[in-house]
């Protein structure tokens, strides 16, 4: 079966994102352009633009399009921003940020997913992304500080090492919670070294872990 992926991306934006309040023209353009179907397993490409997460293997998922758009919009990314992503997964979120002309440093704990994401980035020409396999709790000390941090797996508590790597005035968005069936999506803002936390949504992400081996 063949799919008109460009048409499906248009429907995703018109039917899922705009009605639910995504209003950033830049974010909507990115969601309309980046080929989400290239970041899911071939057998599930037909469902790439559905309003649902998709399994990508090894117990991991790619978030539903609305959550990707929402988290991106909350960070308010601007061209040239240096952004740390914890939890590369298939690479879709990093690709959205790269399309927005941000410089993305992304960490994935699972080597298979890290290697697959690097391959996709190279094939699609997303050259603003630097990816590595590693423990996201440690952040990326060598490249810190970051203008923004986005976490796509749920720790039980806010990782202090990550907030330490955020610039003053920077933002971090992270799902937090001990209950792995539901967490709170938090937007953290760092001002004069202090962290302010705002609760945005109830969400469901895979747990953030320190060691998968």
KEKE-194205 format. One line per 10 residues: number of its first residue (from 0); their letters; for each residue x, y, z of N, C-alpha, C, O. Coordinates in nm, 2 decimals. Each point is the difference from the previous one (the first is absolute). Layout:
! KEKE-194205
NUM> A> X:Y:Z:X:Y:Z:X:Y:Z:X:Y:Z | ...
//
This chain:
! KEKE-194205
0> XXXXXXXXXX> 0.08:-0.12:0.00:-0.08:0.12:0.00:0.09:0.12:0.00:0.10:0.01:0.07 | -0.14:0.09:-0.15:0.08:0.13:-0.01:-0.08:0.10:0.08:-0.12:0.00:0.02 | 0.20:0.10:0.04:-0.06:0.10:0.08:0.05:0.14:-0.05:0.11:0.01:-0.04 | -0.20:0.08:0.05:0.03:0.14:-0.03:0.04:0.07:0.13:-0.08:0.06:0.06 | 0.21:-0.08:-0.03:0.04:0.05:0.13:-0.01:0.15:0.02:-0.02:0.05:0.11 | 0.04:0.02:-0.22:-0.01:0.15:0.01:-0.14:0.04:0.03:-0.02:0.09:0.08 | -0.08:-0.16:-0.14:-0.14:0.03:0.03:-0.03:-0.03:0.15:-0.07:0.07:0.06 | 0.12:-0.19:-0.02:-0.02:-0.04:0.14:0.06:0.10:0.10:-0.06:0.02:0.11 | 0.18:0.03:-0.14:0.05:0.10:0.08:-0.08:0.13:0.01:-0.02:0.06:0.11 | -0.04:-0.02:-0.22:-0.09:0.11:-0.01:-0.12:-0.02:0.09:-0.04:0.08:0.08
10> XXXXXXXXXX> -0.02:-0.20:-0.09:-0.12:-0.04:0.08:0.04:0.00:0.15:-0.08:0.04:0.09 | 0.20:-0.09:-0.06:0.05:-0.01:0.14:0.00:0.15:0.06:-0.05:0.02:0.11 | 0.10:0.07:-0.19:0.01:0.14:0.05:-0.14:0.06:0.01:-0.03:0.06:0.11 | -0.05:-0.08:-0.21:-0.13:0.06:0.00:-0.10:-0.06:0.10:-0.08:0.07:0.06 | 0.09:-0.20:-0.04:-0.10:-0.07:0.08:0.04:-0.03:0.14:-0.08:-0.01:0.09 | 0.21:0.00:-0.06:0.05:-0.04:0.13:0.07:0.12:0.07:-0.03:0.02:0.12 | 0.11:0.06:-0.19:0.08:0.10:0.07:-0.07:0.14:0.02:-0.01:0.05:0.11 | -0.04:0.00:-0.22:-0.06:0.13:0.01:-0.13:0.00:0.09:-0.01:0.09:0.08 | -0.08:-0.19:-0.10:-0.11:0.00:0.09:0.03:-0.01:0.15:-0.08:0.04:0.09 | 0.20:-0.10:-0.06:0.03:-0.02:0.14:0.09:0.12:0.05:0.06:-0.02:0.11
20> XXXXXXXXXX> -0.04:0.12:-0.18:0.06:0.12:0.05:0.14:0.03:-0.04:0.06:0.10:0.04 | 0.00:-0.19:-0.13:0.14:0.03:-0.05:-0.01:0.12:-0.09:-0.07:-0.01:-0.11 | 0.14:0.12:0.14:-0.02:0.12:-0.08:0.13:0.06:-0.06:-0.01:0.08:-0.09 | 0.12:-0.13:0.13:0.13:0.05:-0.05:0.01:-0.04:-0.15:0.00:-0.12:-0.03 | 0.01:0.22:-0.05:0.01:-0.03:-0.15:0.13:-0.08:-0.03:0.00:-0.09:-0.09 | 0.11:0.12:0.17:0.12:-0.08:-0.03:-0.01:-0.14:0.04:0.04:-0.09:-0.07 | -0.11:0.06:0.18:-0.02:-0.14:0.05:-0.09:-0.07:-0.10:0.02:-0.12:-0.03 | -0.13:0.18:-0.01:-0.09:-0.06:-0.09:0.07:-0.03:-0.13:-0.03:-0.10:-0.07 | 0.11:0.19:0.02:0.07:-0.02:-0.13:0.10:-0.12:0.02:0.01:-0.08:-0.09 | 0.06:0.07:0.20:0.09:-0.11:0.02:-0.08:-0.13:0.00:0.04:-0.10:-0.06
30> XXXXXXXXXX> -0.15:0.09:0.13:-0.09:-0.12:0.01:-0.05:-0.03:-0.13:-0.02:-0.12:-0.03 | -0.01:0.22:-0.06:-0.05:-0.03:-0.13:0.11:-0.05:-0.10:-0.04:-0.05:-0.10 | 0.16:0.07:0.14:0.11:-0.02:-0.10:0.08:-0.13:0.04:0.04:-0.08:-0.09 | 0.00:0.07:0.22:0.09:-0.11:0.03:-0.08:-0.14:-0.02:-0.11:-0.01:0.05 | 0.17:-0.08:-0.12:-0.06:-0.13:-0.03:-0.01:-0.10:0.12:0.09:-0.08:0.01 | -0.19:0.09:0.07:-0.01:-0.08:0.12:0.00:-0.15:-0.04:0.05:-0.08:0.08 | -0.10:0.05:-0.20:0.00:-0.15:-0.04:0.14:-0.06:-0.01:0.01:-0.12:0.00 | 0.09:0.21:-0.02:0.13:-0.05:-0.01:0.06:-0.04:0.14:0.11:-0.05:0.00 | -0.18:0.09:0.10:0.06:-0.02:0.14:-0.08:-0.11:0.07:0.02:-0.02:0.12 | -0.10:-0.06:-0.19:-0.07:-0.11:0.06:0.03:-0.13:-0.08:0.05:0.01:-0.11
40> XXXXXXXXXX> -0.06:-0.13:0.17:0.03:-0.12:-0.07:-0.08:-0.01:-0.13:-0.12:0.05:-0.01 | 0.17:-0.10:-0.10:-0.07:-0.01:-0.13:-0.14:-0.06:0.01:-0.09:0.05:-0.07 | 0.07:-0.15:0.16:-0.13:-0.06:0.01:-0.10:0.09:0.05:-0.12:-0.03:-0.01 | 0.16:0.14:0.08:-0.10:0.09:0.06:-0.01:0.13:-0.07:-0.06:0.10:0.05 | 0.13:-0.08:-0.16:0.00:0.13:-0.07:-0.14:0.05:-0.04:-0.03:0.12:0.00 | -0.06:-0.22:-0.02:-0.14:0.04:-0.04:-0.07:0.07:0.12:-0.10:0.07:-0.03 | 0.15:-0.09:0.15:-0.06:0.07:0.12:0.08:0.12:0.05:-0.03:0.05:0.11 | 0.13:-0.01:-0.19:0.09:0.10:0.05:-0.06:0.13:0.04:0.05:0.07:0.09 | -0.16:-0.03:-0.16:-0.06:0.13:0.03:-0.13:-0.01:0.08:-0.08:0.09:0.00 | 0.05:-0.21:0.06:-0.11:-0.02:0.09:0.03:0.08:0.13:0.11:0.03:0.03
50> XXXXXXXXXX> -0.22:0.00:0.04:0.01:0.07:0.13:0.03:-0.10:0.11:-0.08:-0.02:0.09 | 0.20:-0.04:-0.10:0.03:-0.11:0.10:0.15:-0.02:0.00:0.07:0.02:-0.10 | -0.01:-0.07:0.21:0.14:-0.04:0.00:0.01:-0.13:-0.07:-0.10:-0.07:-0.03 | 0.22:0.04:-0.01:0.03:-0.12:-0.08:0.12:-0.07:0.06:0.10:0.06:0.04 | -0.11:-0.19:-0.02:0.11:-0.08:0.05:0.11:0.00:-0.10:-0.02:-0.02:-0.12 | 0.15:0.04:0.17:0.11:0.00:-0.09:0.10:-0.11:0.03:0.11:-0.01:-0.05 | -0.15:-0.08:0.14:0.08:-0.11:0.04:0.08:0.02:0.13:0.02:0.11:0.05 | 0.01:-0.22:0.02:0.08:0.00:0.12:-0.08:0.07:0.11:0.06:0.06:0.09 | -0.19:-0.07:-0.09:-0.09:0.06:0.10:-0.01:0.15:-0.01:-0.05:0.07:0.09 | 0.10:-0.01:-0.20:-0.01:0.15:-0.01:-0.10:0.04:-0.11:-0.05:-0.08:-0.08
60> XXXXXXXXXX> 0.01:0.21:0.09:-0.10:0.05:-0.09:0.04:0.14:-0.06:0.09:0.06:0.06 | -0.15:-0.03:-0.17:0.00:0.14:-0.05:-0.13:0.07:0.05:-0.10:-0.06:-0.02 | 0.12:0.18:0.08:-0.12:0.06:0.05:-0.10:0.04:-0.11:0.04:0.02:-0.11 | -0.17:-0.01:0.15:-0.10:0.05:-0.09:0.04:0.14:-0.05:0.06:0.07:0.07 | -0.10:-0.04:-0.20:0.04:0.13:-0.06:-0.04:0.12:0.09:0.08:0.10:0.01 | -0.20:-0.10:0.05:-0.04:0.11:0.08:0.10:0.03:0.12:0.04:0.12:0.02 | 0.01:-0.22:0.05:0.09:0.01:0.11:0.13:0.06:-0.05:0.06:0.08:0.06 | -0.01:-0.13:-0.18:0.12:0.05:-0.05:-0.01:0.15:-0.03:0.09:0.08:0.03 | -0.20:-0.04:-0.10:-0.03:0.14:-0.03:-0.01:0.08:0.12:0.05:0.11:0.01 | -0.12:-0.16:0.09:-0.03:0.08:0.12:0.13:0.02:0.08:0.03:0.12:0.04
70> XXXXXXXXXX> 0.05:-0.22:-0.02:0.13:0.02:0.07:0.09:0.09:-0.07:0.07:0.08:0.06 | -0.07:-0.09:-0.19:0.09:0.09:-0.08:-0.05:0.14:0.01:0.08:0.09:0.03 | -0.21:-0.06:-0.04:-0.05:0.13:0.02:0.02:0.06:0.13:0.03:0.12:0.02 | -0.04:-0.20:0.09:0.03:0.05:0.13:0.14:0.04:0.02:0.03:0.10:0.08 | 0.07:-0.16:-0.15:0.14:0.04:0.01:0.02:0.13:-0.07:0.10:0.07:0.03 | -0.18:-0.03:-0.12:0.01:0.12:-0.08:0.14:0.01:-0.07:0.07:0.10:0.02 | -0.04:-0.20:-0.10:0.14:-0.01:-0.06:0.01:0.11:-0.11:-0.09:0.04:-0.07 | 0.22:0.01:0.07:0.03:0.10:-0.10:0.13:-0.04:-0.08:0.08:-0.08:0.06 | -0.07:0.12:-0.18:0.12:-0.04:-0.08:0.13:0.03:0.08:0.02:0.11:0.06 | 0.07:-0.21:-0.06:0.13:0.02:0.06:0.00:-0.05:0.15:0.11:-0.01:0.06
80> XXXXXXXXXX> -0.22:-0.02:0.00:-0.01:-0.04:0.14:0.07:-0.14:0.01:0.00:-0.08:-0.09 | 0.07:0.06:0.20:0.07:-0.12:0.03:-0.09:-0.08:0.09:-0.02:0.04:0.12 | -0.03:-0.16:-0.16:-0.10:-0.07:0.07:0.05:-0.14:0.03:0.06:-0.07:-0.09 | -0.07:0.02:0.21:0.03:-0.13:0.04:-0.13:-0.09:0.01:-0.10:0.05:0.06 | 0.10:-0.16:-0.13:-0.11:-0.09:0.01:0.04:-0.13:0.07:0.11:-0.06:-0.03 | -0.19:0.02:0.13:0.03:-0.13:0.07:-0.11:-0.10:-0.05:-0.12:0.02:0.02 | 0.17:-0.12:-0.09:-0.09:-0.10:-0.05:-0.02:0.01:-0.15:-0.11:0.05:-0.04 | 0.21:-0.08:-0.04:-0.01:0.02:-0.14:-0.12:-0.08:-0.06:-0.07:0.05:-0.09 | 0.06:-0.18:0.13:-0.10:-0.09:-0.05:0.03:-0.02:-0.15:0.12:-0.03:-0.04 | -0.22:0.05:-0.05:0.02:-0.01:-0.14:0.06:0.12:-0.06:0.05:0.00:-0.12
90> XXXXXXXXXX> -0.05:0.12:0.19:0.06:0.12:-0.05:-0.09:0.11:-0.05:0.04:0.10:-0.04 | -0.17:-0.13:0.05:-0.10:0.09:-0.06:0.00:0.14:0.07:0.00:0.10:-0.07 | 0.00:-0.10:0.20:0.00:0.13:0.08:0.13:0.08:-0.04:-0.01:0.12:-0.02 | 0.12:-0.19:0.02:0.12:0.07:-0.04:0.00:0.06:-0.14:0.05:0.11:-0.02 | -0.12:-0.18:-0.07:-0.01:0.04:-0.14:-0.09:0.13:0.00:0.03:0.09:-0.08 | -0.14:-0.09:0.15:-0.08:0.12:0.01:0.08:0.12:0.05:-0.01:0.11:-0.07 | 0.09:-0.12:0.17:0.08:0.11:0.05:0.10:0.04:-0.10:0.03:0.12:-0.01 | 0.03:-0.22:-0.05:0.10:0.03:-0.11:-0.06:0.08:-0.11:0.06:0.10:-0.05 | -0.18:-0.14:0.01:-0.07:0.07:-0.11:-0.02:0.15:0.04:0.00:0.09:-0.09 | -0.02:-0.07:0.22:-0.02:0.14:0.05:0.13:0.08:0.02:0.01:0.10:0.06
100> XXXXXXXXXX> 0.10:-0.16:-0.12:0.13:0.06:0.00:0.07:0.01:0.14:0.08:0.09:0.02 | -0.12:-0.18:0.07:0.07:-0.01:0.12:0.11:-0.10:-0.01:0.00:-0.09:-0.09 | 0.10:0.10:0.17:0.11:-0.09:0.01:-0.03:-0.10:0.11:0.00:0.04:0.12 | -0.02:-0.17:-0.16:-0.05:-0.10:0.10:0.11:-0.10:0.04:0.07:-0.05:-0.09 | -0.06:0.03:0.22:0.08:-0.10:0.05:-0.09:-0.10:0.07:-0.07:0.03:0.09 | 0.07:-0.16:-0.14:-0.10:-0.09:0.04:0.07:-0.13:0.05:0.09:-0.05:-0.06 | -0.15:0.00:0.17:0.06:-0.12:0.07:-0.10:-0.11:0.01:-0.12:0.03:0.04 | 0.16:-0.15:-0.08:-0.09:-0.12:0.01:0.07:-0.11:0.07:0.12:-0.03:-0.03 | -0.18:-0.03:0.13:0.06:-0.10:0.08:0.02:-0.13:-0.07:0.09:-0.08:0.03 | -0.19:0.05:-0.13:0.00:-0.13:-0.07:0.09:0.02:-0.13:-0.03:0.08:-0.08
110> XXXXXXXXXX> 0.13:-0.16:0.08:0.10:0.01:-0.12:-0.07:-0.02:-0.13:0.03:0.07:-0.10 | -0.12:-0.17:0.09:-0.07:-0.03:-0.12:-0.08:0.12:-0.05:0.01:0.04:-0.12 | -0.08:0.03:0.21:-0.08:0.12:-0.05:0.10:0.11:-0.03:-0.03:0.08:-0.09 | 0.13:-0.06:0.17:0.10:0.11:-0.03:0.06:-0.02:-0.14:0.01:0.10:-0.07 | 0.03:-0.22:0.04:0.06:-0.02:-0.13:-0.10:0.02:-0.11:0.03:0.05:-0.11 | -0.15:-0.10:0.13:-0.11:0.02:-0.11:-0.03:0.14:-0.02:-0.02:0.04:-0.11 | 0.01:0.04:0.22:-0.03:0.14:-0.02:0.11:0.07:-0.07:-0.02:0.09:-0.09 | 0.15:-0.12:0.12:0.11:0.06:-0.07:-0.01:-0.02:-0.15:0.03:0.08:-0.08 | -0.07:-0.21:0.04:-0.01:-0.03:-0.14:-0.11:0.08:-0.06:0.02:0.05:-0.12 | -0.13:-0.04:0.18:-0.11:0.08:-0.06:0.04:0.15:-0.01:-0.03:0.06:-0.10
120> XXXXXXXXXX> 0.09:-0.01:0.20:0.04:0.14:-0.01:0.09:0.02:-0.12:-0.01:0.10:-0.07 | 0.11:-0.19:0.05:0.09:0.01:-0.11:-0.08:-0.01:-0.14:0.03:0.08:-0.09 | -0.12:-0.18:0.09:-0.07:-0.02:-0.13:-0.09:0.12:-0.04:-0.01:0.04:-0.11 | -0.05:0.03:0.21:-0.09:0.11:-0.02:0.07:0.13:0.00:-0.06:0.11:-0.02 | 0.19:-0.10:0.05:0.07:0.12:0.00:-0.02:0.09:0.12:0.02:0.12:-0.01 | -0.05:-0.17:0.12:-0.02:0.08:0.12:0.14:0.02:0.07:0.04:-0.08:0.09 | 0.04:0.18:-0.14:0.13:0.01:0.04:0.02:0.09:0.12:0.12:0.03:0.04 | -0.22:0.02:0.02:0.01:0.08:0.12:-0.01:-0.09:0.13:-0.01:0.05:0.11 | 0.00:-0.18:-0.13:-0.02:-0.09:0.11:0.13:-0.08:0.03:0.06:-0.05:-0.09 | -0.02:0.05:0.22:0.11:-0.08:0.04:-0.06:-0.10:0.10:-0.06:0.04:0.10
130> XXXXXXXXXX> 0.08:-0.17:-0.13:-0.07:-0.10:0.08:0.11:-0.10:0.06:0.10:-0.02:-0.06 | -0.13:-0.03:0.18:0.08:-0.10:0.06:-0.08:-0.09:0.09:-0.11:0.03:0.04 | 0.17:-0.15:-0.02:-0.06:-0.10:0.10:0.06:0.04:0.13:0.12:0.01:0.02 | -0.21:-0.01:0.09:0.05:0.03:0.13:-0.11:0.01:0.10:-0.12:-0.02:-0.03 | 0.16:0.05:0.15:-0.10:0.02:0.11:-0.05:0.14:0.01:0.08:0.09:0.02 | -0.20:-0.07:-0.05:-0.06:0.13:0.00:0.00:0.08:0.13:0.00:0.12:0.00 | 0.00:-0.20:0.11:0.00:0.07:0.13:0.13:0.09:0.02:-0.01:0.10:0.07 | 0.12:-0.14:-0.14:0.12:0.08:0.01:0.00:0.12:-0.09:0.09:0.08:0.01 | -0.18:-0.07:-0.10:0.00:0.11:-0.10:0.12:-0.01:-0.09:0.04:-0.11:-0.03 | 0.00:0.22:-0.02:0.12:0.00:-0.09:0.09:0.12:0.05:0.00:0.11:-0.06
140> XXXXXXXXXX> 0.08:-0.15:0.16:0.08:0.10:0.07:0.09:0.08:-0.10:0.02:0.12:0.01 | 0.04:-0.20:-0.11:0.10:0.06:-0.09:-0.06:0.11:-0.08:0.07:0.09:-0.05 | -0.20:-0.09:0.02:-0.07:0.09:-0.09:-0.08:0.11:0.08:-0.05:0.09:-0.06 | 0.04:-0.11:0.19:-0.08:0.09:0.08:0.06:0.14:0.00:0.12:0.01:-0.01 | -0.20:0.10:0.04:-0.14:-0.01:0.03:-0.09:0.01:-0.13:0.05:0.02:-0.11 | -0.18:-0.05:0.14:-0.09:0.00:-0.11:-0.11:0.10:0.02:-0.04:0.04:0.11 | -0.01:0.01:-0.22:-0.11:0.10:0.00:-0.13:-0.06:0.04:-0.09:0.07:0.06 | 0.07:-0.20:-0.09:-0.12:-0.07:0.04:0.03:-0.15:0.00:0.10:-0.05:-0.06 | -0.18:-0.02:0.14:0.02:-0.14:0.02:-0.14:-0.06:-0.02:-0.10:0.05:0.06 | 0.09:-0.16:-0.13:-0.13:-0.07:-0.02:0.03:-0.15:0.04:0.09:-0.06:-0.05
150> XXXXXXXXXX> -0.18:0.01:0.13:0.02:-0.14:0.05:-0.12:-0.08:-0.04:-0.12:0.04:0.02 | 0.14:-0.15:-0.09:-0.11:-0.08:-0.06:-0.02:-0.13:0.06:-0.05:-0.10:-0.06 | 0.10:0.08:0.18:-0.03:-0.11:0.09:-0.02:0.05:0.14:0.05:0.11:0.03 | -0.12:-0.18:0.05:-0.04:0.05:0.13:0.09:-0.04:0.12:-0.01:-0.12:0.04 | 0.08:0.21:0.02:0.07:-0.03:0.12:-0.10:0.01:0.12:-0.10:0.07:-0.02 | 0.14:-0.13:0.13:-0.09:0.01:0.12:0.02:0.14:0.06:-0.10:0.05:0.07 | 0.21:0.01:-0.08:0.03:0.13:0.05:0.07:0.09:-0.10:0.06:-0.06:-0.09 | -0.06:0.19:0.10:0.07:0.08:-0.09:0.15:-0.02:0.01:0.05:0.02:0.11 | 0.02:-0.06:-0.21:0.15:-0.03:0.01:0.07:0.14:0.01:0.00:0.08:-0.08 | 0.07:-0.07:0.20:0.07:0.13:0.03:0.11:0.02:-0.09:0.03:0.12:-0.04
160> XXXXXXXXXX> 0.04:-0.23:-0.01:0.11:0.02:-0.09:-0.04:0.07:-0.13:0.07:0.08:-0.06 | -0.20:-0.11:0.02:-0.05:0.07:-0.12:-0.03:0.15:0.02:0.04:0.08:-0.08 | -0.10:-0.05:0.19:-0.03:0.14:0.03:0.13:0.08:0.02:0.01:0.12:-0.04 | 0.10:-0.19:0.09:0.13:0.07:0.01:0.06:0.03:-0.14:0.08:0.09:-0.01 | -0.13:-0.16:-0.09:0.06:0.02:-0.14:-0.09:0.10:-0.08:0.03:0.01:-0.12 | -0.12:0.05:0.18:-0.09:0.10:-0.06:0.05:0.14:0.02:0.04:0.03:0.11 | -0.04:0.05:-0.22:0.04:0.14:0.02:-0.10:0.07:0.08:-0.11:-0.04:0.02 | 0.16:0.15:0.04:-0.10:0.09:0.07:-0.09:0.06:-0.10:0.04:0.05:-0.10 | -0.17:-0.06:0.13:-0.10:0.04:-0.09:-0.05:-0.11:-0.09:-0.09:0.02:-0.08 | 0.15:-0.13:0.09:-0.04:-0.12:-0.09:-0.12:-0.07:0.05:-0.04:0.02:0.12
170> XXXXXXXXXX> -0.01:-0.11:-0.20:-0.12:-0.08:0.03:0.03:-0.15:-0.02:0.08:-0.04:-0.08 | -0.15:-0.04:0.17:0.01:-0.14:-0.01:-0.14:-0.06:0.01:-0.07:0.04:0.09 | 0.04:-0.13:-0.18:-0.13:-0.07:0.01:0.02:-0.14:0.02:0.08:-0.07:-0.07 | -0.15:0.01:0.17:0.03:-0.13:0.04:-0.13:-0.07:0.07:-0.06:0.07:0.08 | 0.03:-0.19:-0.12:-0.11:-0.07:0.07:0.06:-0.07:0.13:0.10:-0.07:-0.01 | -0.17:0.09:0.12:0.06:-0.04:0.13:-0.11:-0.08:0.07:-0.12:0.04:0.01 | 0.16:-0.16:0.05:-0.10:-0.07:0.08:0.05:-0.14:0.04:0.06:-0.06:-0.08 | -0.10:0.02:0.20:0.03:-0.14:0.04:-0.09:-0.10:-0.06:0.03:-0.12:-0.02 | -0.15:0.16:-0.01:-0.10:-0.08:-0.06:0.02:-0.01:-0.16:-0.02:0.10:-0.06 | 0.06:-0.21:0.01:0.04:-0.01:-0.14:-0.12:0.00:-0.09:0.02:-0.01:-0.12
180> XXXXXXXXXX> -0.14:0.01:0.17:-0.12:0.00:-0.08:-0.04:0.14:-0.03:-0.08:0.03:-0.09 | 0.12:0.07:0.18:-0.03:0.14:-0.02:0.10:0.08:0.07:0.05:-0.03:0.11 | 0.00:0.14:-0.18:0.09:0.09:0.06:-0.05:0.15:-0.02:-0.09:0.02:-0.08 | 0.16:0.07:0.14:-0.03:0.14:-0.02:0.11:0.06:-0.10:0.12:-0.01:0.03 | -0.17:0.07:-0.13:0.10:0.07:-0.09:0.03:0.14:0.06:-0.09:0.08:0.01 | 0.21:-0.06:0.02:0.04:0.13:0.07:0.09:0.08:-0.10:0.08:-0.04:-0.07 | -0.11:0.17:0.08:0.09:0.10:-0.06:0.08:0.08:0.10:-0.06:0.07:0.09 | 0.19:-0.09:-0.09:0.09:0.06:0.10:0.06:0.12:-0.07:0.05:0.00:-0.11 | -0.04:0.11:0.19:0.07:0.12:-0.05:0.11:0.04:0.10:-0.03:0.00:0.12 | 0.15:0.02:-0.16:0.11:0.03:0.09:0.02:0.15:0.00:0.03:0.06:-0.11
190> XXXXXXXXXX> -0.04:0.01:0.22:0.02:0.14:0.02:0.09:0.03:0.12:-0.03:-0.04:0.11 | 0.14:0.10:-0.14:0.10:0.03:0.11:0.03:-0.12:0.08:0.02:0.00:0.12 | 0.00:-0.11:-0.19:0.04:-0.13:0.06:-0.11:-0.07:0.07:0.02:-0.12:0.04 | -0.14:0.17:-0.04:-0.12:-0.06:0.07:-0.09:-0.06:-0.11:-0.01:0.05:-0.11 | -0.05:-0.17:0.15:-0.09:-0.07:-0.10:-0.14:0.03:0.04:-0.04:-0.03:0.11 | -0.04:0.08:-0.20:-0.14:0.01:0.01:-0.07:-0.11:-0.08:0.04:-0.03:-0.11 | -0.14:-0.04:0.17:-0.06:-0.11:-0.07:-0.15:0.03:-0.02:-0.07:0.04:0.09 | 0.02:-0.07:-0.21:-0.14:0.02:-0.03:-0.05:-0.14:-0.06:0.07:-0.06:-0.09 | -0.18:0.01:0.15:-0.06:-0.12:-0.05:-0.09:0.02:-0.12:-0.08:0.09:0.01 | 0.11:-0.16:-0.12:-0.08:0.03:-0.12:-0.11:-0.11:-0.03:-0.11:0.04:-0.02
200> XXXXXXXXXX> 0.15:-0.16:0.02:-0.09:-0.11:-0.05:0.02:-0.13:0.08:0.11:-0.01:0.06 | -0.21:-0.07:-0.06:0.03:-0.14:0.04:0.03:-0.08:-0.12:-0.07:0.01:-0.10 | 0.18:-0.09:0.11:0.05:-0.07:-0.12:0.04:-0.14:0.04:0.00:-0.04:0.11 | 0.04:-0.03:-0.21:0.05:-0.14:0.02:0.12:-0.02:-0.09:-0.01:-0.01:-0.12 | 0.12:0.00:0.18:0.13:-0.03:-0.07:0.06:-0.13:0.06:-0.03:-0.04:0.11 | 0.12:-0.02:-0.19:0.08:-0.11:0.06:0.09:0.05:0.11:0.04:0.12:-0.01 | -0.01:-0.20:0.10:0.09:0.04:0.11:0.14:0.04:-0.05:0.05:-0.06:-0.09 | 0.01:0.16:0.16:0.14:0.03:-0.03:0.09:-0.08:0.10:-0.02:0.00:0.12 | 0.11:-0.07:-0.18:0.09:-0.09:0.08:0.14:0.04:-0.02:0.04:0.06:-0.10 | 0.04:-0.11:0.19:0.15:0.03:0.00:0.08:-0.11:-0.07:0.11:0.03:-0.05
210> XXX> -0.16:-0.15:0.05:0.07:-0.11:-0.06:-0.09:-0.10:-0.06:-0.09:-0.06:0.07 | 0.11:0.03:-0.20:-0.09:-0.10:-0.06:0.07:-0.13:-0.03:-0.05:-0.09:-0.06 | 0.17:0.08:0.11:0.08:-0.12:-0.03:0.03:-0.08:0.13:0.07:-0.10:-0.01
//
